[in-house]
Amino acid sequence: MSLGVLSNVAATYAQNNLNQTQASLQTVLQQLSSGSRINTGSDDAAGLSIASGLAANQAALTQSVQNASQGVSLLQTADGALSQVTSLLNRATTLATEASTGTLTTAQSADADAEFQNILAEIGNIGSGANFNSINVLTAATTNIVVTDGSAAGLTTIAAKTGVLTTASVGTATGGGAGIDLSSSVLTSQSSAAAALIKITDAIGDISNQRGTIGATVNQLTAAGNVASTEEVNLQSAYSAVTATNYGQATSQLANLQVLSQTGIAALAQANAVQQEILKLVQ
């Protein structure tokens, strides 16, 4: 091979190899410092696409767990309000039973009815005032809770049924129908008190039915939230498997590239030194 100064092929080879080594070394250092194997699309285009999809699914499931939890809280708010209604109706039962007997005077019956009307007013107040996050829970029969993994196939809508509570509809009948109408009930006479007692007893049953429906939906939302939470953990594991840096492999590669970088620099220096030997021929 002839000697010349117009080109230094050996140095060019050494420089190209050193550039490639430095680029690979930079990539490995980025992976080690970030903890992520995929930092740019060029690192792994297919892996980046998979990771992005997994991240979106995970975000949707994380929020779905929150949705289910908030749905449970809404239903528990309604159930707590209805438990107070049951307590009020138990007192109304006592008053109606007392007023239906013939031992009360007219004034005493009027007093019992006054307390009973206050109970009805309070039931109405509970129906219009019970709220969760500024949403009245006993004026809308159903609140839809969404649990999803971000895909069309993975979307589930759960109807959180609370039912409506007014003095004209206390509780919900079996099958979701309107409850008992107590709005016109009075205890001013034996006959009216006896009629009111029957309605109050039925209303207690309908409130129990309403709370049972709420309880069943709470269980459904709890199960859906648990499933979403489990899926979230599994997706997090899958995302980590795709994107996380394998430190054992990366550190081994780092050591290898550091050696190649040092030998590349040495080789480039030697290739450049060969050119200097030509000067000896012209001295």
JOZIQUI-V738822 format. One record per residue. N is the residue number from 0. PHI is phi as a letter, one per 20 degrees, with the letter a starting at -180 (999 if undefined). D_FIRST is the distance of its C-alpha to the first C-alpha in Angstrom with 2 decimals. Layout:
N|PHI|D_FIRST / N|PHI|D_FIRST
//
This chain:
0|999|0.00 / 1|f|3.82 / 2|e|6.68 / 3|b|9.53 / 4|d|12.86 / 5|f|13.88 / 6|b|12.64 / 7|c|11.91 / 8|f|11.27 / 9|f|11.84 / 10|f|14.98 / 11|f|16.13 / 12|g|16.06 / 13|f|17.87 / 14|f|20.30 / 15|f|21.17 / 16|f|21.88 / 17|f|23.85 / 18|f|25.88 / 19|f|26.80 / 20|f|27.79 / 21|f|29.90 / 22|f|31.61 / 23|f|32.51 / 24|f|33.66 / 25|f|35.89 / 26|f|37.40 / 27|f|38.21 / 28|f|39.74 / 29|f|41.84 / 30|f|43.04 / 31|f|43.98 / 32|f|45.77 / 33|e|47.64 / 34|n|48.45 / 35|d|47.58 / 36|f|44.73 / 37|d|45.08 / 38|d|45.03 / 39|c|43.70 / 40|f|43.74 / 41|f|39.99 / 42|f|40.45 / 43|a|42.50 / 44|f|44.18 / 45|f|46.34 / 46|f|47.28 / 47|f|48.28 / 48|f|50.55 / 49|f|52.18 / 50|f|52.63 / 51|f|54.21 / 52|f|56.68 / 53|f|57.54 / 54|f|58.10 / 55|f|60.46 / 56|f|62.38 / 57|f|62.65 / 58|f|63.99 / 59|f|66.59 / 60|f|67.70 / 61|g|67.98 / 62|f|70.32 / 63|f|72.15 / 64|f|73.06 / 65|f|74.51 / 66|g|76.31 / 67|f|77.92 / 68|f|78.91 / 69|f|80.49 / 70|f|82.28 / 71|f|83.72 / 72|f|84.86 / 73|f|86.54 / 74|f|88.37 / 75|f|89.41 / 76|f|90.83 / 77|f|92.91 / 78|f|93.99 / 79|f|95.08 / 80|f|97.14 / 81|f|98.76 / 82|f|99.65 / 83|f|101.70 / 84|f|103.36 / 85|f|104.36 / 86|f|105.97 / 87|f|107.86 / 88|f|109.04 / 89|f|110.27 / 90|f|112.43 / 91|f|113.53 / 92|f|114.58 / 93|f|116.80 / 94|f|118.35 / 95|f|118.96 / 96|f|120.50 / 97|f|122.74 / 98|f|123.76 / 99|e|124.56 / 100|e|127.39 / 101|e|130.90 / 102|e|131.35 / 103|e|129.66 / 104|f|131.56 / 105|f|130.53 / 106|f|129.16 / 107|f|127.16 / 108|f|125.69 / 109|f|124.76 / 110|f|122.99 / 111|f|121.06 / 112|f|120.08 / 113|f|118.96 / 114|f|116.57 / 115|f|115.44 / 116|f|114.68 / 117|f|112.64 / 118|f|110.66 / 119|f|110.02 / 120|f|108.95 / 121|f|106.51 / 122|f|105.07 / 123|f|104.51 / 124|f|102.87 / 125|f|100.51 / 126|f|99.59 / 127|e|98.80 / 128|d|97.36 / 129|f|95.08 / 130|b|91.50 / 131|c|87.92 / 132|l|85.45 / 133|m|88.10 / 134|d|88.37 / 135|f|91.88 / 136|e|91.57 / 137|c|95.03 / 138|d|95.36 / 139|d|92.50 / 140|f|92.81 / 141|b|89.06 / 142|c|85.86 / 143|e|82.61 / 144|d|79.89 / 145|d|76.34 / 146|c|73.96 / 147|b|70.54 / 148|d|66.88 / 149|n|65.93 / 150|d|65.87 / 151|f|68.60 / 152|f|69.17 / 153|e|69.37 / 154|e|72.09 / 155|c|75.52 / 156|d|78.56 / 157|d|81.34 / 158|e|84.77 / 159|e|86.20 / 160|e|89.89 / 161|d|92.23 / 162|n|95.19 / 163|d|97.53 / 164|c|100.25 / 165|b|103.37 / 166|f|107.04 / 167|e|107.36 / 168|b|104.61 / 169|e|104.41 / 170|n|101.84 / 171|c|100.44 / 172|f|102.18 / 173|g|100.56 / 174|n|97.99 / 175|n|97.28 / 176|f|100.47 / 177|f|102.42 / 178|e|104.16 / 179|e|107.79 / 180|e|109.57 / 181|d|111.41 / 182|f|111.77 / 183|d|115.47 / 184|f|116.50 / 185|c|119.29 / 186|d|121.37 / 187|f|124.59 / 188|b|126.63 / 189|f|126.73 / 190|f|125.68 / 191|f|122.81 / 192|f|121.60 / 193|f|121.71 / 194|f|119.72 / 195|f|117.21 / 196|f|116.88 / 197|f|115.80 / 198|f|113.20 / 199|f|111.93 / 200|f|111.55 / 201|f|109.63 / 202|f|107.47 / 203|f|106.53 / 204|f|105.40 / 205|f|103.38 / 206|f|101.71 / 207|f|100.76 / 208|f|99.30 / 209|f|97.36 / 210|f|95.97 / 211|f|95.10 / 212|f|93.02 / 213|f|91.26 / 214|f|90.61 / 215|f|89.10 / 216|f|86.74 / 217|g|85.78 / 218|f|84.79 / 219|f|82.77 / 220|f|80.92 / 221|f|80.29 / 222|f|78.78 / 223|f|76.64 / 224|f|75.42 / 225|f|74.56 / 226|f|72.60 / 227|f|70.69 / 228|f|69.98 / 229|f|68.62 / 230|f|66.42 / 231|f|65.17 / 232|f|64.13 / 233|f|62.36 / 234|f|60.48 / 235|f|59.53 / 236|f|58.06 / 237|f|56.18 / 238|f|54.89 / 239|f|53.67 / 240|f|51.92 / 241|f|50.01 / 242|d|49.19 / 243|f|49.37 / 244|f|46.29 / 245|e|45.71 / 246|f|45.32 / 247|f|44.29 / 248|f|41.39 / 249|f|40.52 / 250|f|40.51 / 251|f|38.26 / 252|f|35.86 / 253|f|36.17 / 254|f|35.22 / 255|f|32.16 / 256|f|31.06 / 257|f|31.75 / 258|f|29.41 / 259|f|26.68 / 260|f|27.38 / 261|f|27.12 / 262|f|23.89 / 263|f|22.43 / 264|f|23.49 / 265|f|22.03 / 266|f|18.64 / 267|f|18.73 / 268|f|19.75 / 269|f|16.93 / 270|f|14.33 / 271|f|16.28 / 272|f|16.50 / 273|f|12.80 / 274|g|13.29 / 275|f|16.21 / 276|f|14.38 / 277|f|13.40 / 278|f|17.18 / 279|f|17.52 / 280|f|15.82 / 281|d|18.52 / 282|e|21.43
//
